[in-house]
Amino acid sequence: MKKFLGVLVLGLLLSGCASGLYTFEKLNLETSEGRSYSYKHNEYFHGKNNFDQCKLDNYWYVMASNKHPFGGVNATTGQWDSKITVPSFAVTDCFVKLKPYKMCLIWDSIYVRYDNPETIERLRSSIAEALIIKNEDPLMCRNTNQDGLIDVKRKIEKEKQKKEYLEALLGGSVGNNNSIQKKCRDVEIVRSDGSTYWGESCN
């Protein structure tokens, strides 16, 4: 009976958490210039801070990076659209509040944080728009050498992971042909004085 009650209480607690997990609050927000937008906010997925607070934490990036899966109001039709995310102009509005050097640091970190071209383009485009608003060169943060370095590091890491996987699969050292192909056997060896002894011969 006690076990049954324990399971029942646990089930109620979990159901309570689940109901909170999918409870969304529709927020109507405005940018610094007065442009309005809406989205559904959930503390579990988005934290306690609204998007327009521009905390630039992990929760903010979830919404800013176009990964917000719960939709928003279509600016053209005015209707709720499950495919609409926080608009790019709202992302730009947060970047405008930063100094140019800070935006450039984020420009580089975006390429490290994401490997999805669409996400990178969305966030970097918002930074470029913010630089234009601040009368700066929109491409002042562009650094192809830095991006290339990240690409090389990713390639090396992928090759390393591939090698480790093959080693675990084959149970040996991948890339060391000598350890795989080397064969040895015991043979009788004759000394110069005519005596013999047993040793190992490898090919």
Secondary structure, DSSP 8 states (H G I E B T S, - for coil): -HHHHHHHHHHHHHHHHHHHHT--EEEEEE-TT--EEEEEE-HHHH-SS-GGG---SHHHHHHHTT--TT-EE-TTT-SEETT--S-HHHHHHHHHTS-HHHHHHHHHHHHHH---HHHHHHHHHHHHHHHHHTTS-TTTT--HHHHHHHHHHHHHHHHHHHHHHHHHHHTS-TT-HHHHH--EEEEEEE-TTS-EEEEEEE-
